[in-house]
Amino acid sequence: MRILITGAGGQLGRALATALGEHEVVALERPQLDIVELAAVRAAVAAHRPAAILNAAAYTLVDRAESEPDSAFRGNATGPRNLALAAAEAGAALVHLSSDYVFDGEASRPYHEFDAPHPLSVYGWSKLAGETAVRELNPRHFVVRTAWLYAPVGRNFAASVRSRAAQGPVRVVTDQVGSPTFAPHLAAAIARLLPTAAFGTYHLAGAGATSWHGFAVELFGRLGLGASVEPTTSDQFPRRARRPRYAPLVTLQEPRLLLPPWEEGVAAYAALVRS
């Protein structure tokens, strides 16, 4: 199968290229394809004639989105809309990545695919708008929601707290809970999902749940870092964008696609960065 990956330079894009190695992969980074430009998207699809498109491109500056809503919606809604149009015209399937930020975090249990979204931030609303465009414009779609994504490359929480550990104790919040997701584990699940043609919405995230503080404690333990991880609360770290308080993700669609427990993702990450 010929597969076109957009946003191929990011942490998930790189993991997808590896996980889909048995296919013919065309991996395009943003300088090669800006998905906000419809003409460029149509030209790329016409040139490469993929059977499937995997969209790993996104606007991810959660706090800046509050003052840059147009940029957030262009990256997270207009771009996916362009891909959905071009994919539909070519008869290609589209895998689009979305986020736990489409939920408000007020539930008392993990969110599944049939829960109603209610974003709290511009970023969350832009991700939901992208989902809607993909569903409306291409019936051959997989909308994959994930959470707290990290890998040995790119900007992510794991990289941030590792750098802060060199400066002494690290303060991390205990009152935000979610599903840490190791990018290679997510990429492997998407590789299993794609051939099924069971189109729809899926939650694919590290199994289980923890706080950012619990994530950091596990990470430091696996890496053998001596810095202490001190608990704190969100009101001590005011942000421009509101975060979901409790938004672990679970799947009801296809249990066989469940990712490993989030702790296994941390262990795999630690093994890579220590090698």
The 8 nearest C-alpha neighbors of each residue, nearest first, counted from 0:
[[1, 22, 23, 2, 50, 49, 51, 24],
 [2, 0, 23, 49, 50, 24, 22, 3],
 [3, 1, 24, 51, 49, 52, 25, 50],
 [2, 4, 52, 25, 49, 26, 24, 53],
 [5, 3, 53, 26, 7, 52, 27, 54],
 [6, 4, 54, 27, 7, 55, 56, 28],
 [5, 7, 56, 55, 28, 8, 12, 29],
 [6, 8, 12, 28, 5, 27, 26, 9],
 [9, 7, 28, 6, 12, 13, 10, 29],
 [10, 8, 12, 7, 11, 6, 13, 153],
 [9, 11, 13, 153, 12, 152, 150, 14],
 [12, 10, 14, 13, 182, 9, 15, 55],
 [13, 11, 7, 9, 15, 14, 55, 10],
 [12, 14, 16, 11, 15, 10, 7, 8],
 [13, 15, 11, 183, 17, 12, 16, 186],
 [14, 16, 186, 18, 12, 17, 13, 19],
 [15, 17, 13, 19, 14, 18, 20, 12],
 [16, 18, 14, 20, 15, 19, 13, 186],
 [17, 19, 15, 187, 20, 16, 186, 14],
 [20, 18, 16, 17, 21, 22, 15, 190],
 [19, 21, 17, 22, 18, 16, 24, 23],
 [20, 22, 19, 23, 18, 24, 0, 17],
 [23, 21, 0, 20, 19, 24, 1, 2],
 [22, 24, 1, 0, 2, 25, 21, 20],
 [23, 25, 2, 1, 22, 3, 26, 16],
 [24, 26, 3, 2, 4, 27, 23, 1],
 [27, 25, 4, 7, 3, 24, 5, 28],
 [28, 26, 5, 7, 31, 4, 32, 6],
 [27, 29, 7, 6, 8, 31, 30, 5],
 [28, 30, 32, 33, 31, 6, 27, 5],
 [31, 29, 32, 28, 33, 27, 6, 8],
 [32, 30, 29, 28, 27, 33, 5, 26],
 [31, 33, 29, 30, 34, 27, 28, 39],
 [32, 34, 29, 35, 36, 30, 31, 39],
 [33, 35, 78, 36, 40, 32, 37, 81],
 [34, 36, 78, 33, 77, 37, 73, 74],
 [37, 35, 34, 39, 38, 33, 40, 78],
 [38, 36, 40, 81, 39, 41, 35, 34],
 [39, 37, 41, 40, 36, 42, 43, 81],
 [38, 40, 42, 36, 37, 41, 43, 32],
 [41, 39, 37, 43, 42, 38, 34, 44],
 [40, 42, 38, 44, 85, 39, 43, 45],
 [41, 43, 39, 45, 40, 44, 46, 38],
 [44, 42, 46, 40, 45, 41, 47, 39],
 [43, 45, 41, 48, 47, 46, 42, 40],
 [46, 44, 42, 48, 43, 47, 41, 89],
 [45, 47, 43, 44, 48, 42, 41, 49],
 [46, 48, 44, 49, 45, 43, 3, 25],
 [49, 47, 44, 45, 46, 50, 89, 1],
 [50, 48, 1, 2, 51, 47, 3, 91],
 [49, 51, 91, 1, 2, 0, 92, 48],
 [52, 50, 92, 2, 91, 49, 93, 3],
 [51, 53, 3, 93, 2, 4, 94, 92],
 [54, 52, 94, 4, 93, 3, 95, 55],
 [53, 55, 95, 5, 56, 94, 4, 52],
 [54, 56, 6, 5, 12, 53, 96, 11],
 [57, 55, 6, 54, 5, 58, 7, 34],
 [58, 56, 74, 75, 59, 55, 6, 78],
 [57, 59, 74, 71, 75, 60, 56, 70],
 [58, 60, 61, 57, 122, 71, 64, 75],
 [61, 59, 63, 62, 64, 58, 122, 71],
 [60, 62, 64, 122, 59, 63, 240, 65],
 [63, 61, 240, 239, 64, 60, 65, 238],
 [62, 64, 65, 60, 66, 61, 67, 239],
 [63, 65, 67, 68, 62, 66, 61, 71],
 [64, 66, 63, 121, 67, 62, 68, 240],
 [65, 67, 64, 63, 68, 62, 69, 121],
 [68, 66, 64, 70, 69, 65, 63, 71],
 [69, 67, 71, 64, 70, 65, 66, 72],
 [68, 70, 72, 71, 67, 73, 64, 74],
 [71, 69, 73, 67, 68, 72, 74, 64],
 [72, 70, 68, 74, 69, 73, 64, 58],
 [73, 71, 125, 76, 75, 69, 74, 70],
 [74, 72, 77, 70, 71, 76, 75, 69],
 [73, 75, 58, 71, 78, 72, 57, 76],
 [74, 76, 72, 126, 129, 125, 57, 73],
 [129, 75, 77, 72, 128, 79, 78, 73],
 [78, 76, 73, 80, 79, 35, 74, 81],
 [77, 79, 35, 34, 81, 74, 80, 76],
 [80, 78, 82, 81, 76, 77, 129, 83],
 [79, 81, 77, 83, 132, 78, 82, 133],
 [82, 80, 78, 84, 37, 79, 83, 77],
 [81, 83, 79, 85, 84, 80, 86, 78],
 [82, 84, 80, 86, 133, 137, 81, 85],
 [85, 83, 81, 87, 82, 86, 136, 80],
 [84, 86, 88, 82, 41, 87, 83, 81],
 [85, 87, 91, 89, 83, 88, 84, 82],
 [88, 86, 90, 137, 84, 89, 85, 83],
 [87, 89, 85, 86, 90, 84, 91, 83],
 [88, 90, 86, 87, 91, 85, 48, 44],
 [91, 89, 87, 88, 86, 92, 50, 139],
 [92, 90, 86, 50, 51, 89, 87, 93],
 [91, 93, 51, 139, 140, 52, 86, 50],
 [92, 94, 140, 52, 51, 53, 141, 95],
 [95, 93, 141, 53, 140, 54, 142, 52],
 [94, 96, 142, 54, 143, 141, 93, 53],
 [97, 95, 143, 144, 142, 55, 54, 94],
 [96, 98, 144, 143, 126, 145, 95, 142],
 [97, 99, 144, 145, 100, 146, 101, 126],
 [98, 100, 101, 146, 102, 145, 144, 246],
 [101, 99, 123, 98, 102, 118, 243, 103],
 [100, 102, 118, 123, 116, 99, 117, 127],
 [103, 101, 116, 117, 118, 100, 104, 99],
 [102, 104, 243, 118, 117, 105, 119, 101],
 [103, 105, 243, 245, 244, 246, 106, 102],
 [104, 106, 103, 245, 107, 244, 243, 246],
 [107, 105, 108, 104, 245, 109, 110, 246],
 [106, 108, 105, 109, 245, 104, 110, 246],
 [109, 107, 106, 110, 247, 245, 246, 105],
 [110, 108, 247, 248, 246, 249, 111, 107],
 [109, 111, 248, 249, 247, 114, 246, 108],
 [112, 110, 249, 250, 113, 114, 248, 251],
 [111, 113, 114, 201, 202, 200, 250, 251],
 [114, 112, 111, 115, 110, 251, 200, 116],
 [113, 115, 112, 111, 110, 116, 102, 117],
 [114, 116, 113, 117, 102, 112, 101, 110],
 [117, 115, 102, 101, 118, 114, 103, 127],
 [116, 118, 102, 103, 101, 115, 119, 124],
 [119, 117, 101, 123, 102, 103, 124, 120],
 [118, 120, 103, 241, 123, 117, 242, 121],
 [121, 119, 123, 122, 240, 118, 241, 124],
 [122, 120, 124, 123, 65, 64, 125, 68],
 [121, 123, 125, 120, 124, 61, 64, 126],
 [124, 122, 100, 101, 118, 120, 126, 121],
 [123, 125, 127, 121, 126, 122, 118, 128],
 [124, 126, 72, 128, 122, 123, 127, 75],
 [127, 125, 129, 123, 128, 124, 75, 97],
 [126, 128, 130, 124, 129, 125, 101, 123],
 [129, 127, 125, 131, 76, 126, 130, 124],
 [76, 128, 130, 126, 132, 127, 131, 75],
 [131, 129, 127, 133, 128, 132, 134, 126],
 [130, 132, 128, 134, 129, 133, 135, 127],
 [131, 133, 80, 129, 135, 134, 130, 136],
 [132, 134, 130, 83, 136, 131, 135, 80],
 [135, 133, 131, 132, 136, 137, 130, 138],
 [136, 134, 132, 133, 137, 131, 138, 83],
 [135, 137, 133, 83, 134, 84, 132, 138],
 [136, 138, 87, 139, 83, 134, 133, 140],
 [137, 139, 140, 134, 136, 135, 198, 87],
 [140, 138, 92, 137, 198, 93, 141, 91],
 [141, 139, 93, 198, 138, 92, 94, 137],
 [140, 142, 94, 199, 198, 200, 143, 95],
 [141, 143, 200, 95, 94, 96, 201, 199],
 [144, 142, 201, 96, 97, 202, 200, 141],
 [145, 143, 97, 98, 202, 96, 203, 201],
 [144, 146, 204, 98, 203, 202, 99, 97],
 [147, 145, 99, 148, 98, 178, 204, 180],
 [148, 146, 179, 180, 178, 149, 177, 145],
 [147, 149, 180, 146, 181, 182, 179, 155],
 [148, 150, 181, 155, 182, 180, 157, 147],
 [149, 151, 152, 182, 181, 10, 268, 153],
 [150, 152, 272, 268, 153, 149, 271, 158],
 [153, 151, 150, 10, 154, 9, 149, 158],
 [152, 154, 10, 155, 9, 151, 150, 158],
 [155, 153, 158, 152, 156, 159, 149, 10],
 [156, 154, 149, 158, 157, 159, 153, 148],
 [155, 157, 159, 158, 160, 149, 154, 147],
 [158, 156, 159, 160, 155, 161, 149, 215],
 [157, 159, 161, 156, 155, 160, 162, 154],
 [160, 158, 156, 162, 157, 161, 155, 163],
 [161, 159, 163, 162, 157, 158, 164, 156],
 [162, 160, 164, 158, 163, 159, 157, 165],
 [163, 161, 159, 160, 164, 165, 158, 166],
 [162, 164, 160, 165, 161, 166, 159, 169],
 [165, 163, 161, 166, 162, 167, 226, 160],
 [164, 166, 163, 167, 162, 161, 226, 168],
 [165, 167, 164, 163, 168, 162, 169, 226],
 [166, 168, 164, 226, 165, 169, 163, 227],
 [169, 167, 227, 226, 228, 164, 170, 229],
 [168, 170, 228, 229, 164, 227, 171, 167],
 [169, 171, 229, 228, 230, 231, 168, 172],
 [172, 170, 212, 230, 231, 229, 211, 169],
 [173, 171, 231, 232, 212, 174, 230, 233],
 [172, 174, 212, 210, 175, 232, 230, 231],
 [175, 173, 172, 232, 176, 244, 233, 210],
 [176, 174, 244, 210, 173, 245, 211, 172],
 [177, 175, 210, 245, 209, 246, 244, 174],
 [176, 178, 247, 246, 208, 209, 245, 210],
 [177, 179, 208, 247, 205, 146, 204, 180],
 [180, 178, 147, 205, 261, 146, 148, 177],
 [181, 179, 205, 148, 204, 147, 182, 146],
 [180, 182, 264, 149, 184, 183, 148, 150],
 [181, 183, 185, 184, 11, 150, 149, 148],
 [184, 182, 186, 14, 185, 181, 187, 15],
 [185, 183, 187, 182, 181, 186, 258, 188],
 [186, 184, 182, 188, 183, 187, 189, 181],
 [185, 187, 15, 183, 189, 188, 184, 14],
 [188, 186, 190, 184, 185, 189, 18, 183],
 [189, 187, 191, 185, 190, 186, 256, 192],
 [188, 190, 192, 186, 191, 187, 193, 185],
 [189, 191, 187, 188, 192, 193, 19, 186],
 [192, 190, 188, 189, 193, 187, 194, 256],
 [193, 191, 189, 190, 195, 194, 188, 256],
 [192, 194, 195, 190, 191, 189, 196, 94],
 [195, 193, 196, 192, 191, 190, 197, 189],
 [194, 196, 197, 193, 192, 191, 198, 190],
 [195, 197, 198, 194, 193, 192, 139, 92],
 [198, 196, 195, 199, 192, 141, 193, 194],
 [199, 197, 141, 140, 196, 139, 200, 138],
 [198, 200, 141, 140, 142, 197, 201, 139],
 [199, 201, 142, 141, 143, 112, 202, 198],
 [202, 200, 143, 112, 142, 203, 144, 250],
 [201, 203, 144, 250, 143, 249, 248, 145],
 [202, 204, 145, 144, 201, 143, 185, 258],
 [205, 203, 145, 180, 178, 146, 206, 258],
 [204, 206, 261, 180, 258, 178, 260, 179],
 [207, 205, 260, 261, 259, 258, 204, 178],
 [208, 206, 260, 178, 261, 205, 209, 247],
 [209, 207, 178, 177, 247, 176, 206, 210],
 [208, 210, 176, 213, 177, 214, 178, 211],
 [211, 209, 176, 213, 212, 173, 175, 214],
 [210, 212, 214, 213, 172, 173, 215, 171],
 [211, 213, 171, 210, 215, 173, 214, 172],
 [214, 212, 210, 216, 215, 211, 209, 217],
 [213, 215, 211, 217, 212, 216, 218, 210],
 [214, 216, 218, 212, 213, 217, 219, 211],
 [217, 215, 213, 219, 218, 214, 220, 212],
 [218, 216, 220, 214, 215, 219, 213, 221],
 [217, 219, 215, 221, 220, 216, 265, 214],
 [220, 218, 224, 222, 216, 221, 217, 223],
 [219, 221, 223, 217, 218, 222, 216, 224],
 [220, 222, 218, 219, 223, 269, 217, 266],
 [223, 221, 219, 220, 224, 269, 218, 273],
 [222, 224, 220, 221, 219, 225, 218, 226],
 [225, 223, 219, 222, 226, 220, 164, 221],
 [224, 226, 223, 227, 219, 164, 220, 167],
 [227, 225, 168, 164, 167, 224, 228, 169],
 [226, 228, 168, 229, 169, 225, 167, 164],
 [229, 227, 169, 170, 168, 216, 230, 226],
 [228, 230, 170, 169, 227, 171, 231, 168],
 [231, 229, 171, 172, 170, 173, 212, 228],
 [230, 232, 172, 171, 173, 170, 229, 235],
 [233, 231, 172, 234, 235, 173, 174, 230],
 [232, 234, 236, 235, 172, 237, 174, 231],
 [235, 233, 236, 232, 237, 231, 238, 172],
 [234, 236, 233, 232, 237, 231, 172, 238],
 [237, 235, 233, 234, 238, 232, 172, 231],
 [238, 236, 234, 235, 233, 239, 240, 241],
 [239, 237, 240, 236, 62, 241, 233, 242],
 [238, 240, 62, 241, 65, 237, 63, 61],
 [241, 239, 62, 238, 120, 65, 242, 61],
 [240, 242, 120, 119, 239, 243, 238, 62],
 [243, 241, 244, 240, 119, 100, 120, 103],
 [242, 244, 104, 103, 245, 246, 100, 102],
 [245, 243, 175, 104, 242, 176, 246, 174],
 [246, 244, 104, 176, 243, 175, 177, 247],
 [245, 247, 104, 177, 109, 243, 176, 248],
 [248, 246, 177, 109, 178, 208, 110, 245],
 [249, 247, 110, 109, 202, 111, 204, 246],
 [250, 248, 111, 202, 110, 109, 251, 247],
 [251, 249, 202, 111, 252, 112, 201, 254],
 [250, 252, 253, 111, 254, 112, 249, 201],
 [253, 251, 250, 201, 254, 112, 200, 202],
 [252, 254, 255, 256, 251, 250, 257, 201],
 [255, 253, 256, 257, 250, 251, 252, 249],
 [256, 254, 253, 257, 258, 252, 188, 191],
 [257, 255, 254, 253, 188, 258, 192, 191],
 [258, 256, 254, 255, 259, 203, 206, 250],
 [257, 259, 205, 206, 204, 256, 184, 260],
 [260, 258, 206, 205, 261, 263, 257, 264],
 [261, 259, 206, 262, 205, 263, 207, 258],
 [260, 262, 205, 264, 263, 206, 179, 259],
 [263, 261, 265, 264, 260, 266, 217, 259],
 [264, 262, 266, 261, 265, 260, 267, 259],
 [263, 265, 181, 261, 267, 262, 266, 268],
 [264, 266, 268, 262, 263, 267, 218, 269],
 [265, 267, 263, 269, 264, 268, 270, 221],
 [268, 266, 264, 270, 265, 269, 263, 271],
 [267, 269, 265, 271, 266, 270, 264, 272],
 [268, 270, 266, 272, 271, 267, 222, 273],
 [271, 269, 267, 273, 268, 272, 274, 266],
 [270, 272, 268, 274, 269, 273, 267, 151],
 [271, 273, 269, 274, 270, 268, 151, 222],
 [272, 274, 270, 271, 269, 222, 268, 221],
 [273, 271, 272, 270, 269, 268, 267, 222]]
